[in-house]
Amino acid sequence: MRRLCFLSLALLLCSCTAQTTNNSSSSASSDSTSTLSSAEPETTYVSPNDGYSINYPATWTVNGNDTLITPDSQRTGTAFIGTDVQPGTVLMETKVHVAKQSGTCTLQPNEQTQDPVTINGTTFNRSTWSDVGAGNLYEGMVFSTEKNGSCYLLTLFTHSCNLGFDCSAGHQNPVDKKLLEKNFVHMMQTFTLQ
């Protein structure tokens, strides 16, 4: 099951690569969900301490002291948290987490590496990870880059009820991961290091 989930995520990443490398910005589908698209109102976040800025959907909330727990580490940073992103699906939680760590970027043991990608002149290494537990599926798509002795990690984090388990009422449909990743790429296109 874990291999199947990773393979599905890897295939979706490949489909995002062409869009990412040519820096095109396309709109998400026009449904009633709270997803990010170039037509949706955005807010610019400028980090007071970490030397970056990024746009995020105006309907999302910001947590400046968020801890992202991955299978192999804990990363403290700023989270941009989407609410009701895909109602009626098994998606329970999604956020884009940005962390700055001193030193070089290192791949965690559970992360699977992907080809690097350049967005707006910044080259990012890409990796993915996933973990399961008690009927829950946790997945992360990580873009990392280094500047001035620091590692910047941008993670699309999703927490879903694992299909096939007893998901709560109203959470039975599959997640549109391709749309989530497309929206993450749009946010990545606005990420600027000072």
MIGU-497685 format. One record per atom (N, C-alpha, C): residue in three letters; x, y, z; residue number from 0; atom name. Coordinates in nm, 2 decimals. Each point is the difference from the previous one (the first is absolute). Layout:
// residues N
(ALA (X Y Z) NUM CA)
...
***
This chain:
// residues 194
(MET (0.08 -0.12 0.00) 0 N)
(MET (-0.08 0.12 0.00) 0 CA)
(MET (0.09 0.12 0.00) 0 C)
(ARG (0.10 0.01 0.08) 1 N)
(ARG (0.09 0.11 0.01) 1 CA)
(ARG (0.07 0.02 -0.13) 1 C)
(ARG (0.04 -0.11 -0.07) 2 N)
(ARG (0.07 0.02 -0.13) 2 CA)
(ARG (-0.10 0.05 -0.10) 2 C)
(LEU (-0.12 -0.04 0.00) 3 N)
(LEU (-0.11 0.05 -0.09) 3 CA)
(LEU (-0.02 0.15 0.02) 3 C)
(CYS (-0.01 0.04 0.12) 4 N)
(CYS (-0.02 0.14 0.03) 4 CA)
(CYS (0.12 0.08 -0.05) 4 C)
(PHE (0.12 -0.05 0.03) 5 N)
(PHE (0.12 0.08 -0.05) 5 CA)
(PHE (0.00 0.00 -0.15) 5 C)
(LEU (-0.03 -0.11 -0.07) 6 N)
(LEU (0.00 0.00 -0.14) 6 CA)
(LEU (-0.10 0.09 -0.06) 6 C)
(SER (-0.12 0.01 0.06) 7 N)
(SER (-0.10 0.10 -0.05) 7 CA)
(SER (0.05 0.14 0.02) 7 C)
(LEU (0.06 0.03 0.12) 8 N)
(LEU (0.05 0.13 0.02) 8 CA)
(LEU (0.12 0.04 -0.10) 8 C)
(ALA (0.08 -0.10 -0.03) 9 N)
(ALA (0.11 0.02 -0.09) 9 CA)
(ALA (-0.05 0.03 -0.14) 9 C)
(LEU (-0.10 -0.07 -0.04) 10 N)
(LEU (-0.06 0.03 -0.13) 10 CA)
(LEU (-0.06 0.14 -0.01) 10 C)
(LEU (-0.06 0.04 0.11) 11 N)
(LEU (-0.06 0.13 0.00) 11 CA)
(LEU (0.11 0.11 0.00) 11 C)
(LEU (0.11 -0.03 0.07) 12 N)
(LEU (0.11 0.10 0.00) 12 CA)
(LEU (0.06 0.01 -0.14) 12 C)
(CYS (0.01 -0.11 -0.07) 13 N)
(CYS (0.05 0.01 -0.14) 13 CA)
(CYS (-0.10 0.09 -0.09) 13 C)
(SER (-0.12 -0.01 0.03) 14 N)
(SER (-0.10 0.08 -0.08) 14 CA)
(SER (0.02 0.15 0.03) 14 C)
(CYS (0.04 0.03 0.13) 15 N)
(CYS (0.02 0.14 0.04) 15 CA)
(CYS (0.13 0.06 -0.05) 15 C)
(THR (0.10 -0.09 -0.04) 16 N)
(THR (0.13 0.05 -0.03) 16 CA)
(THR (0.00 0.09 -0.13) 16 C)
(ALA (-0.07 -0.04 -0.10) 17 N)
(ALA (0.00 0.08 -0.12) 17 CA)
(ALA (-0.06 0.14 0.03) 17 C)
(GLN (-0.10 0.01 0.08) 18 N)
(GLN (-0.06 0.13 0.04) 18 CA)
(GLN (0.10 0.08 0.08) 18 C)
(THR (0.07 -0.06 0.09) 19 N)
(THR (0.09 0.07 0.09) 19 CA)
(THR (0.12 0.05 -0.07) 19 C)
(THR (0.07 -0.08 -0.09) 20 N)
(THR (0.12 0.04 -0.06) 20 CA)
(THR (-0.02 0.11 -0.10) 20 C)
(ASN (-0.12 0.02 -0.06) 21 N)
(ASN (-0.02 0.11 -0.10) 21 CA)
(ASN (-0.06 0.12 0.07) 21 C)
(ASN (-0.01 -0.01 0.13) 22 N)
(ASN (-0.05 0.12 0.08) 22 CA)
(ASN (-0.14 0.05 -0.04) 22 C)
(SER (-0.08 -0.08 -0.06) 23 N)
(SER (-0.13 0.05 -0.04) 23 CA)
(SER (-0.09 0.00 0.12) 23 C)
(SER (-0.10 0.09 0.00) 24 N)
(SER (-0.09 0.01 0.11) 24 CA)
(SER (-0.14 -0.02 -0.06) 24 C)
(SER (-0.06 -0.11 0.04) 25 N)
(SER (-0.13 -0.03 -0.05) 25 CA)
(SER (-0.10 0.00 0.12) 25 C)
(SER (-0.13 0.02 -0.04) 26 N)
(SER (-0.10 0.00 0.11) 26 CA)
(SER (-0.05 -0.14 0.03) 26 C)
(ALA (-0.04 -0.01 0.12) 27 N)
(ALA (-0.06 -0.13 0.05) 27 CA)
(ALA (-0.14 0.00 -0.06) 27 C)
(SER (-0.06 -0.12 0.00) 28 N)
(SER (-0.13 -0.01 -0.05) 28 CA)
(SER (-0.10 0.09 0.09) 28 C)
(SER (-0.11 0.04 -0.06) 29 N)
(SER (-0.08 0.09 0.06) 29 CA)
(SER (-0.12 -0.07 0.07) 29 C)
(ASP (0.04 -0.07 0.11) 30 N)
(ASP (-0.10 -0.07 0.08) 30 CA)
(ASP (-0.03 0.08 0.13) 30 C)
(SER (-0.08 -0.05 0.09) 31 N)
(SER (-0.03 0.08 0.11) 31 CA)
(SER (0.09 -0.02 0.12) 31 C)
(THR (0.11 -0.08 -0.02) 32 N)
(THR (0.09 -0.03 0.11) 32 CA)
(THR (0.10 0.12 0.02) 32 C)
(SER (0.06 0.01 0.12) 33 N)
(SER (0.09 0.10 0.03) 33 CA)
(SER (0.14 -0.03 -0.04) 33 C)
(THR (0.02 0.00 -0.13) 34 N)
(THR (0.14 -0.03 -0.05) 34 CA)
(THR (0.06 0.12 -0.05) 34 C)
(LEU (0.13 0.00 -0.02) 35 N)
(LEU (0.08 0.12 -0.04) 35 CA)
(LEU (0.00 0.00 -0.16) 35 C)
(SER (-0.03 0.11 -0.06) 36 N)
(SER (0.02 0.01 -0.14) 36 CA)
(SER (0.04 0.15 -0.02) 36 C)
(SER (0.06 0.02 -0.12) 37 N)
(SER (0.04 0.14 -0.03) 37 CA)
(SER (-0.11 0.10 0.01) 37 C)
(ALA (-0.13 -0.04 -0.01) 38 N)
(ALA (-0.11 0.09 0.00) 38 CA)
(ALA (-0.05 0.03 0.14) 38 C)
(GLU (0.04 -0.09 0.10) 39 N)
(GLU (-0.05 0.02 0.13) 39 CA)
(GLU (0.08 0.11 0.08) 39 C)
(PRO (-0.07 0.07 0.08) 40 N)
(PRO (0.08 0.11 0.08) 40 CA)
(PRO (0.11 -0.07 0.08) 40 C)
(GLU (0.11 0.07 0.00) 41 N)
(GLU (0.12 -0.05 0.07) 41 CA)
(GLU (0.05 0.10 0.10) 41 C)
(THR (0.08 -0.04 0.10) 42 N)
(THR (0.06 0.08 0.09) 42 CA)
(THR (0.15 -0.03 -0.01) 42 C)
(THR (0.09 0.10 0.02) 43 N)
(THR (0.14 -0.03 0.00) 43 CA)
(THR (0.05 0.00 0.14) 43 C)
(TYR (0.07 -0.11 0.03) 44 N)
(TYR (0.06 -0.01 0.14) 44 CA)
(TYR (0.15 0.03 -0.02) 44 C)
(VAL (0.05 0.09 0.08) 45 N)
(VAL (0.14 0.03 0.01) 45 CA)
(VAL (0.05 -0.05 0.14) 45 C)
(SER (0.09 -0.09 0.00) 46 N)
(SER (0.05 -0.05 0.12) 46 CA)
(SER (0.09 0.10 0.07) 46 C)
(PRO (-0.04 0.03 0.13) 47 N)
(PRO (0.08 0.10 0.07) 47 CA)
(PRO (0.14 -0.04 0.04) 47 C)
(ASN (0.03 -0.13 0.00) 48 N)
(ASN (0.13 -0.05 0.04) 48 CA)
(ASN (0.07 -0.09 -0.09) 48 C)
(ASP (-0.07 -0.06 -0.10) 49 N)
(ASP (0.06 -0.10 -0.08) 49 CA)
(ASP (0.04 0.04 -0.14) 49 C)
(GLY (-0.03 0.13 -0.04) 50 N)
(GLY (0.05 0.04 -0.13) 50 CA)
(GLY (-0.07 -0.05 -0.13) 50 C)
(TYR (-0.13 -0.02 0.01) 51 N)
(TYR (-0.07 -0.04 -0.12) 51 CA)
(TYR (-0.14 0.07 0.00) 51 C)
(SER (-0.06 -0.01 -0.12) 52 N)
(SER (-0.14 0.04 -0.01) 52 CA)
(SER (-0.07 -0.11 -0.09) 52 C)
(ILE (-0.13 -0.01 0.02) 53 N)
(ILE (-0.08 -0.10 -0.08) 53 CA)
(ILE (-0.15 0.05 0.00) 53 C)
(ASN (-0.07 -0.02 -0.11) 54 N)
(ASN (-0.14 0.02 0.00) 54 CA)
(ASN (-0.08 -0.12 0.04) 54 C)
(TYR (-0.11 0.02 0.06) 55 N)
(TYR (-0.09 -0.11 0.04) 55 CA)
(TYR (-0.15 0.05 -0.01) 55 C)
(PRO (-0.09 -0.10 -0.01) 56 N)
(PRO (-0.14 0.04 -0.01) 56 CA)
(PRO (-0.05 0.09 0.11) 56 C)
(ALA (-0.07 0.11 -0.02) 57 N)
(ALA (-0.04 0.09 0.10) 57 CA)
(ALA (-0.10 -0.07 0.10) 57 C)
(THR (-0.06 -0.11 -0.04) 58 N)
(THR (-0.09 -0.07 0.09) 58 CA)
(THR (0.07 -0.10 0.09) 58 C)
(TRP (0.13 -0.02 -0.02) 59 N)
(TRP (0.08 -0.09 0.09) 59 CA)
(TRP (0.05 0.07 0.12) 59 C)
(THR (0.04 -0.07 0.11) 60 N)
(THR (0.05 0.06 0.12) 60 CA)
(THR (0.15 -0.02 0.00) 60 C)
(VAL (0.07 0.08 0.08) 61 N)
(VAL (0.14 -0.01 0.02) 61 CA)
(VAL (0.04 -0.03 0.14) 61 C)
(ASN (0.08 -0.10 0.02) 62 N)
(ASN (0.05 -0.03 0.13) 62 CA)
(ASN (0.16 0.01 0.00) 62 C)
(GLY (0.05 0.11 0.06) 63 N)
(GLY (0.14 0.03 0.00) 63 CA)
(GLY (0.09 -0.09 0.08) 63 C)
(ASN (-0.06 -0.09 0.08) 64 N)
(ASN (0.08 -0.09 0.08) 64 CA)
(ASN (-0.06 -0.14 0.00) 64 C)
(ASP (0.00 -0.06 -0.12) 65 N)
(ASP (-0.05 -0.13 -0.03) 65 CA)
(ASP (0.10 -0.10 0.00) 65 C)
(THR (-0.02 -0.12 0.06) 66 N)
(THR (0.09 -0.11 -0.01) 66 CA)
(THR (-0.06 -0.11 -0.09) 66 C)
(LEU (0.08 -0.03 -0.11) 67 N)
(LEU (-0.04 -0.10 -0.09) 67 CA)
(LEU (0.08 -0.13 0.04) 67 C)
(ILE (-0.08 -0.10 0.04) 68 N)
(ILE (0.06 -0.13 0.04) 68 CA)
(ILE (0.00 -0.09 -0.12) 68 C)
(THR (0.12 -0.04 -0.05) 69 N)
(THR (0.01 -0.10 -0.11) 69 CA)
(THR (0.04 -0.13 0.06) 69 C)
(PRO (0.01 -0.11 -0.08) 70 N)
(PRO (0.04 -0.13 0.06) 70 CA)
(PRO (0.14 0.01 0.06) 70 C)
(ASP (0.09 0.09 -0.05) 71 N)
(ASP (0.14 0.00 0.05) 71 CA)
(ASP (0.04 0.12 0.07) 71 C)
(SER (-0.08 0.11 0.01) 72 N)
(SER (0.04 0.12 0.06) 72 CA)
(SER (-0.11 0.09 0.04) 72 C)
(GLN (0.03 0.10 0.07) 73 N)
(GLN (-0.10 0.11 0.03) 73 CA)
(GLN (0.06 0.13 -0.05) 73 C)
(ARG (-0.08 0.08 -0.07) 74 N)
(ARG (0.05 0.12 -0.05) 74 CA)
(ARG (-0.10 0.11 0.05) 74 C)
(THR (0.06 0.11 0.05) 75 N)
(THR (-0.07 0.11 0.05) 75 CA)
(THR (0.01 0.11 -0.10) 75 C)
(GLY (-0.12 0.06 -0.03) 76 N)
(GLY (0.00 0.11 -0.10) 76 CA)
(GLY (-0.13 0.06 -0.01) 76 C)
(THR (-0.04 0.06 -0.12) 77 N)
(THR (-0.12 0.07 -0.02) 77 CA)
(THR (-0.09 -0.09 -0.08) 77 C)
(ALA (-0.13 -0.02 0.04) 78 N)
(ALA (-0.09 -0.08 -0.08) 78 CA)
(ALA (-0.11 0.09 -0.05) 78 C)
(PHE (-0.04 -0.03 -0.13) 79 N)
(PHE (-0.11 0.06 -0.06) 79 CA)
(PHE (-0.11 -0.11 -0.01) 79 C)
(ILE (-0.10 0.02 0.08) 80 N)
(ILE (-0.10 -0.11 0.02) 80 CA)
(ILE (-0.13 0.02 -0.08) 80 C)
(GLY (-0.03 -0.09 -0.08) 81 N)
(GLY (-0.13 0.00 -0.08) 81 CA)
(GLY (-0.11 -0.07 0.08) 81 C)
(THR (-0.12 0.06 0.00) 82 N)
(THR (-0.11 -0.06 0.06) 82 CA)
(THR (-0.11 -0.03 -0.11) 82 C)
(ASP (-0.07 -0.11 0.02) 83 N)
(ASP (-0.10 -0.04 -0.10) 83 CA)
(ASP (0.06 0.01 -0.14) 83 C)
(VAL (0.12 -0.05 -0.02) 84 N)
(VAL (0.06 0.00 -0.13) 84 CA)
(VAL (-0.07 -0.09 -0.10) 84 C)
(GLN (-0.04 -0.12 0.04) 85 N)
(GLN (-0.07 -0.09 -0.09) 85 CA)
(GLN (-0.11 -0.07 0.08) 85 C)
(PRO (-0.11 0.08 0.03) 86 N)
(PRO (-0.11 -0.06 0.08) 86 CA)
(PRO (-0.05 -0.13 -0.06) 86 C)
(GLY (-0.04 -0.09 0.09) 87 N)
(GLY (-0.06 -0.13 -0.05) 87 CA)
(GLY (0.11 -0.11 -0.04) 87 C)
(THR (0.13 0.04 0.00) 88 N)
(THR (0.10 -0.09 -0.03) 88 CA)
(THR (0.06 -0.06 0.13) 88 C)
(VAL (0.09 -0.09 -0.02) 89 N)
(VAL (0.07 -0.06 0.12) 89 CA)
(VAL (0.11 0.09 0.05) 89 C)
(LEU (0.02 0.12 -0.06) 90 N)
(LEU (0.10 0.09 0.05) 90 CA)
(LEU (-0.05 0.06 0.13) 90 C)
(MET (0.08 -0.01 0.11) 91 N)
(MET (-0.03 0.05 0.13) 91 CA)
(MET (0.07 0.13 0.03) 91 C)
(GLU (0.12 0.01 -0.06) 92 N)
(GLU (0.08 0.12 0.03) 92 CA)
(GLU (0.11 0.02 -0.11) 92 C)
(THR (0.02 0.13 -0.03) 93 N)
(THR (0.11 0.03 -0.09) 93 CA)
(THR (0.06 0.13 0.04) 93 C)
(LYS (0.13 0.01 -0.03) 94 N)
(LYS (0.07 0.12 0.03) 94 CA)
(LYS (0.13 0.01 -0.08) 94 C)
(VAL (0.05 0.12 -0.03) 95 N)
(VAL (0.13 0.02 -0.05) 95 CA)
(VAL (0.08 0.05 0.11) 95 C)
(HIS (0.11 -0.07 0.03) 96 N)
(HIS (0.09 0.03 0.11) 96 CA)
(HIS (0.13 0.04 -0.05) 96 C)
(VAL (0.05 0.12 0.05) 97 N)
(VAL (0.13 0.05 -0.04) 97 CA)
(VAL (0.09 0.01 0.12) 97 C)
(ALA (0.12 -0.06 -0.01) 98 N)
(ALA (0.09 -0.01 0.11) 98 CA)
(ALA (0.14 0.05 -0.05) 98 C)
(LYS (0.07 0.07 0.09) 99 N)
(LYS (0.14 0.03 -0.03) 99 CA)
(LYS (0.08 -0.06 0.11) 99 C)
(GLN (0.11 -0.08 -0.05) 100 N)
(GLN (0.09 -0.06 0.10) 100 CA)
(GLN (0.14 0.04 -0.04) 100 C)
(SER (0.09 0.01 0.10) 101 N)
(SER (0.13 0.03 -0.03) 101 CA)
(SER (0.08 -0.12 -0.05) 101 C)
(GLY (0.09 0.03 -0.09) 102 N)
(GLY (0.08 -0.11 -0.06) 102 CA)
(GLY (-0.06 -0.05 -0.14) 102 C)
(THR (0.05 -0.11 -0.04) 103 N)
(THR (-0.04 -0.05 -0.13) 103 CA)
(THR (-0.13 -0.08 0.01) 103 C)
(CYS (-0.06 -0.02 -0.11) 104 N)
(CYS (-0.13 -0.08 -0.01) 104 CA)
(CYS (0.04 -0.14 -0.01) 104 C)
(THR (-0.06 -0.09 0.08) 105 N)
(THR (0.03 -0.14 0.00) 105 CA)
(THR (-0.13 -0.08 -0.02) 105 C)
(LEU (0.01 -0.10 -0.08) 106 N)
(LEU (-0.11 -0.09 -0.02) 106 CA)
(LEU (-0.02 -0.09 0.12) 106 C)
(GLN (-0.13 -0.01 0.05) 107 N)
(GLN (-0.03 -0.08 0.11) 107 CA)
(GLN (-0.01 -0.15 -0.05) 107 C)
(PRO (0.02 -0.10 0.09) 108 N)
(PRO (0.00 -0.14 -0.04) 108 CA)
(PRO (-0.13 -0.04 -0.07) 108 C)
(ASN (-0.12 0.05 0.03) 109 N)
(ASN (-0.13 -0.04 -0.06) 109 CA)
(ASN (-0.03 0.08 -0.13) 109 C)
(GLU (0.08 0.10 -0.03) 110 N)
(GLU (-0.03 0.08 -0.12) 110 CA)
(GLU (0.06 -0.06 -0.12) 110 C)
(GLN (-0.09 0.00 -0.11) 111 N)
(GLN (0.04 -0.05 -0.13) 111 CA)
(GLN (0.03 0.12 -0.09) 111 C)
(THR (0.12 0.00 -0.06) 112 N)
(THR (0.05 0.12 -0.07) 112 CA)
(THR (-0.06 0.00 -0.14) 112 C)
(GLN (-0.02 0.12 -0.05) 113 N)
(GLN (-0.05 0.03 -0.14) 113 CA)
(GLN (0.11 0.09 -0.07) 113 C)
(ASP (-0.02 0.02 -0.13) 114 N)
(ASP (0.09 0.09 -0.07) 114 CA)
(ASP (-0.01 0.14 0.05) 114 C)
(PRO (0.11 0.08 0.00) 115 N)
(PRO (-0.01 0.14 0.04) 115 CA)
(PRO (-0.09 0.07 -0.10) 115 C)
(VAL (-0.05 0.12 0.04) 116 N)
(VAL (-0.08 0.09 -0.08) 116 CA)
(VAL (0.04 0.14 0.03) 116 C)
(THR (0.00 0.08 -0.11) 117 N)
(THR (0.03 0.15 0.02) 117 CA)
(THR (-0.13 0.08 -0.01) 117 C)
(ILE (-0.03 0.08 0.10) 118 N)
(ILE (-0.12 0.08 0.00) 118 CA)
(ILE (0.05 0.15 0.02) 118 C)
(ASN (-0.03 0.09 -0.09) 119 N)
(ASN (0.04 0.14 0.01) 119 CA)
(ASN (0.14 0.02 0.03) 119 C)
(GLY (0.09 -0.08 -0.06) 120 N)
(GLY (0.14 0.01 0.02) 120 CA)
(GLY (0.06 -0.07 0.12) 120 C)
(THR (-0.08 -0.06 0.09) 121 N)
(THR (0.04 -0.07 0.11) 121 CA)
(THR (-0.01 -0.15 -0.02) 121 C)
(THR (0.11 -0.08 0.02) 122 N)
(THR (0.00 -0.14 -0.02) 122 CA)
(THR (-0.04 -0.07 0.13) 122 C)
(PHE (-0.10 -0.09 -0.01) 123 N)
(PHE (-0.05 -0.07 0.12) 123 CA)
(PHE (0.03 -0.15 -0.03) 123 C)
(ASN (0.04 -0.07 0.11) 124 N)
(ASN (0.00 -0.15 0.00) 124 CA)
(ASN (-0.14 -0.04 0.04) 124 C)
(ARG (-0.05 -0.11 -0.05) 125 N)
(ARG (-0.13 -0.04 0.03) 125 CA)
(ARG (0.01 -0.14 0.07) 125 C)
(SER (-0.09 -0.02 0.09) 126 N)
(SER (-0.02 -0.14 0.06) 126 CA)
(SER (-0.14 -0.01 0.05) 126 C)
(THR (-0.04 -0.13 0.02) 127 N)
(THR (-0.13 -0.03 0.05) 127 CA)
(THR (0.01 -0.10 0.12) 127 C)
(TRP (-0.09 0.00 0.08) 128 N)
(TRP (-0.01 -0.10 0.11) 128 CA)
(TRP (-0.15 -0.03 0.03) 128 C)
(SER (-0.02 -0.12 0.06) 129 N)
(SER (-0.13 -0.03 0.04) 129 CA)
(SER (0.01 -0.09 0.12) 129 C)
(ASP (-0.11 0.00 0.08) 130 N)
(ASP (-0.01 -0.09 0.12) 130 CA)
(ASP (-0.15 -0.03 0.02) 130 C)
(VAL (-0.02 -0.11 0.07) 131 N)
(VAL (-0.14 -0.04 0.03) 131 CA)
(VAL (-0.01 -0.04 0.14) 131 C)
(GLY (-0.12 0.01 0.06) 132 N)
(GLY (-0.02 -0.04 0.13) 132 CA)
(GLY (-0.15 0.02 0.04) 132 C)
(ALA (-0.06 -0.11 0.06) 133 N)
(ALA (-0.13 0.00 0.05) 133 CA)
(ALA (-0.10 0.05 -0.11) 133 C)
(GLY (0.01 -0.04 -0.12) 134 N)
(GLY (-0.09 0.04 -0.11) 134 CA)
(GLY (0.02 0.14 -0.05) 134 C)
(ASN (0.11 0.06 0.03) 135 N)
(ASN (0.04 0.13 -0.05) 135 CA)
(ASN (0.12 -0.01 -0.09) 135 C)
(LEU (0.00 0.09 -0.10) 136 N)
(LEU (0.11 0.01 -0.10) 136 CA)
(LEU (0.06 0.14 0.01) 136 C)
(TYR (0.13 0.01 0.02) 137 N)
(TYR (0.07 0.12 0.01) 137 CA)
(TYR (0.10 0.01 -0.11) 137 C)
(GLU (0.00 0.11 -0.08) 138 N)
(GLU (0.09 0.01 -0.11) 138 CA)
(GLU (0.06 0.14 -0.01) 138 C)
(GLY (0.12 0.00 -0.05) 139 N)
(GLY (0.07 0.13 -0.01) 139 CA)
(GLY (0.08 0.00 -0.13) 139 C)
(MET (-0.01 0.12 -0.07) 140 N)
(MET (0.08 0.03 -0.12) 140 CA)
(MET (0.09 0.11 0.04) 140 C)
(VAL (0.13 -0.02 0.00) 141 N)
(VAL (0.09 0.10 0.05) 141 CA)
(VAL (0.09 0.06 -0.11) 141 C)
(PHE (0.01 0.13 0.00) 142 N)
(PHE (0.09 0.07 -0.09) 142 CA)
(PHE (0.10 0.07 0.10) 142 C)
(SER (0.13 -0.02 -0.03) 143 N)
(SER (0.10 0.06 0.09) 143 CA)
(SER (0.11 0.07 -0.08) 143 C)
(THR (0.05 0.11 0.05) 144 N)
(THR (0.11 0.07 -0.06) 144 CA)
(THR (0.08 0.07 0.10) 144 C)
(GLU (0.13 0.03 -0.03) 145 N)
(GLU (0.09 0.06 0.09) 145 CA)
(GLU (0.04 0.14 -0.04) 145 C)
(LYS (0.01 0.09 0.10) 146 N)
(LYS (0.05 0.13 -0.02) 146 CA)
(LYS (0.07 0.05 0.12) 146 C)
(ASN (0.12 0.06 -0.01) 147 N)
(ASN (0.07 0.06 0.11) 147 CA)
(ASN (0.01 -0.09 0.12) 147 C)
(GLY (0.04 -0.13 -0.02) 148 N)
(GLY (0.02 -0.09 0.11) 148 CA)
(GLY (-0.13 -0.05 0.07) 148 C)
(SER (-0.11 0.02 -0.07) 149 N)
(SER (-0.13 -0.04 0.06) 149 CA)
(SER (-0.07 -0.09 -0.10) 149 C)
(CYS (-0.08 -0.09 0.05) 150 N)
(CYS (-0.09 -0.09 -0.08) 150 CA)
(CYS (-0.14 0.05 0.01) 150 C)
(TYR (-0.07 0.02 -0.11) 151 N)
(TYR (-0.14 0.03 0.00) 151 CA)
(TYR (-0.08 -0.12 -0.05) 151 C)
(LEU (-0.10 -0.04 0.08) 152 N)
(LEU (-0.08 -0.12 -0.03) 152 CA)
(LEU (-0.14 0.04 -0.02) 152 C)
(LEU (-0.06 -0.02 -0.11) 153 N)
(LEU (-0.14 0.03 -0.03) 153 CA)
(LEU (-0.07 -0.13 -0.02) 153 C)
(THR (-0.10 -0.03 0.09) 154 N)
(THR (-0.07 -0.13 0.00) 154 CA)
(THR (-0.15 0.01 -0.02) 154 C)
(LEU (-0.05 -0.07 -0.10) 155 N)
(LEU (-0.14 -0.02 -0.01) 155 CA)
(LEU (-0.04 -0.12 0.08) 155 C)
(PHE (-0.07 0.02 0.11) 156 N)
(PHE (-0.03 -0.10 0.09) 156 CA)
(PHE (-0.15 -0.03 -0.01) 156 C)
(THR (-0.04 -0.13 -0.01) 157 N)
(THR (-0.14 -0.04 0.00) 157 CA)
(THR (-0.02 -0.11 0.10) 157 C)
(HIS (-0.11 0.00 0.06) 158 N)
(HIS (-0.05 -0.10 0.09) 158 CA)
(HIS (-0.13 -0.05 -0.04) 158 C)
(SER (-0.01 -0.12 -0.04) 159 N)
(SER (-0.13 -0.06 -0.05) 159 CA)
(SER (-0.04 -0.12 0.07) 159 C)
(CYS (-0.13 -0.03 0.00) 160 N)
(CYS (-0.05 -0.13 0.05) 160 CA)
(CYS (0.03 -0.09 -0.11) 160 C)
(ASN (0.07 -0.11 0.03) 161 N)
(ASN (0.04 -0.10 -0.10) 161 CA)
(ASN (-0.12 -0.07 -0.06) 161 C)
(LEU (-0.02 0.02 -0.13) 162 N)
(LEU (-0.12 -0.07 -0.07) 162 CA)
(LEU (0.00 -0.15 0.04) 162 C)
(GLY (-0.12 -0.05 0.02) 163 N)
(GLY (-0.01 -0.14 0.04) 163 CA)
(GLY (-0.02 -0.01 0.15) 163 C)
(PHE (0.03 0.10 0.07) 164 N)
(PHE (-0.03 0.00 0.15) 164 CA)
(PHE (-0.13 0.07 0.02) 164 C)
(ASP (-0.05 0.00 0.12) 165 N)
(ASP (-0.12 0.06 0.04) 165 CA)
(ASP (0.02 0.15 0.02) 165 C)
(CYS (-0.01 0.07 -0.11) 166 N)
(CYS (0.02 0.15 0.01) 166 CA)
(CYS (-0.13 0.06 0.05) 166 C)
(SER (0.01 0.11 0.06) 167 N)
(SER (-0.12 0.07 0.06) 167 CA)
(SER (-0.09 0.04 -0.11) 167 C)
(ALA (-0.13 0.01 0.04) 168 N)
(ALA (-0.10 0.04 -0.09) 168 CA)
(ALA (0.04 0.13 -0.07) 168 C)
(GLY (-0.03 0.00 -0.13) 169 N)
(GLY (0.04 0.12 -0.08) 169 CA)
(GLY (0.14 0.00 -0.06) 169 C)
(HIS (0.08 -0.10 0.04) 170 N)
(HIS (0.14 -0.01 -0.04) 170 CA)
(HIS (0.02 -0.13 -0.07) 170 C)
(GLN (-0.07 -0.02 -0.12) 171 N)
(GLN (0.01 -0.13 -0.06) 171 CA)
(GLN (0.06 0.01 -0.14) 171 C)
(ASN (0.01 0.11 -0.06) 172 N)
(ASN (0.05 0.01 -0.14) 172 CA)
(ASN (0.15 0.02 0.00) 172 C)
(PRO (0.07 -0.05 -0.11) 173 N)
(PRO (0.14 0.02 -0.01) 173 CA)
(PRO (0.05 0.14 -0.01) 173 C)
(VAL (0.12 0.03 0.04) 174 N)
(VAL (0.06 0.14 0.00) 174 CA)
(VAL (0.05 0.02 -0.14) 174 C)
(ASP (-0.02 0.12 -0.05) 175 N)
(ASP (0.05 0.04 -0.13) 175 CA)
(ASP (0.15 0.05 0.03) 175 C)
(LYS (0.09 -0.09 0.00) 176 N)
(LYS (0.14 0.03 0.04) 176 CA)
(LYS (0.07 0.08 -0.11) 176 C)
(LYS (-0.04 -0.02 -0.13) 177 N)
(LYS (0.05 0.08 -0.11) 177 CA)
(LYS (-0.03 0.15 0.02) 177 C)
(LEU (-0.12 0.03 0.04) 178 N)
(LEU (-0.04 0.14 0.03) 178 CA)
(LEU (0.08 0.05 0.12) 178 C)
(LEU (0.01 -0.07 0.10) 179 N)
(LEU (0.08 0.05 0.12) 179 CA)
(LEU (0.14 0.03 -0.04) 179 C)
(GLU (0.06 -0.09 -0.08) 180 N)
(GLU (0.14 0.02 -0.04) 180 CA)
(GLU (0.01 0.12 -0.10) 180 C)
(LYS (-0.10 0.02 -0.08) 181 N)
(LYS (0.00 0.11 -0.10) 181 CA)
(LYS (0.00 0.13 0.08) 181 C)
(ASN (-0.09 0.01 0.11) 182 N)
(ASN (-0.01 0.11 0.08) 182 CA)
(ASN (0.13 0.03 0.08) 182 C)
(PHE (0.07 -0.11 0.05) 183 N)
(PHE (0.13 0.01 0.06) 183 CA)
(PHE (0.10 0.06 -0.09) 183 C)
(VAL (0.00 -0.04 -0.12) 184 N)
(VAL (0.10 0.05 -0.10) 184 CA)
(VAL (-0.03 0.15 -0.02) 184 C)
(HIS (-0.13 0.04 -0.01) 185 N)
(HIS (-0.03 0.14 -0.01) 185 CA)
(HIS (0.06 0.08 0.11) 185 C)
(MET (-0.01 -0.05 0.13) 186 N)
(MET (0.06 0.07 0.11) 186 CA)
(MET (0.15 0.00 -0.01) 186 C)
(MET (0.06 -0.11 -0.05) 187 N)
(MET (0.14 0.00 -0.01) 187 CA)
(MET (0.05 0.10 -0.10) 187 C)
(GLN (-0.08 0.03 -0.10) 188 N)
(GLN (0.04 0.10 -0.10) 188 CA)
(GLN (0.00 0.14 0.06) 188 C)
(THR (-0.06 0.02 0.11) 189 N)
(THR (0.00 0.13 0.07) 189 CA)
(THR (0.11 0.01 0.11) 189 C)
(PHE (0.06 -0.11 0.03) 190 N)
(PHE (0.10 -0.01 0.11) 190 CA)
(PHE (0.13 0.08 -0.05) 190 C)
(THR (0.04 0.10 0.09) 191 N)
(THR (0.12 0.08 -0.03) 191 CA)
(THR (0.09 0.00 0.12) 191 C)
(LEU (0.13 -0.02 -0.02) 192 N)
(LEU (0.10 0.01 0.10) 192 CA)
(LEU (0.05 0.14 0.00) 192 C)
(GLN (0.02 0.07 0.11) 193 N)
(GLN (0.06 0.13 0.01) 193 CA)
(GLN (0.15 -0.01 0.00) 193 C)
***
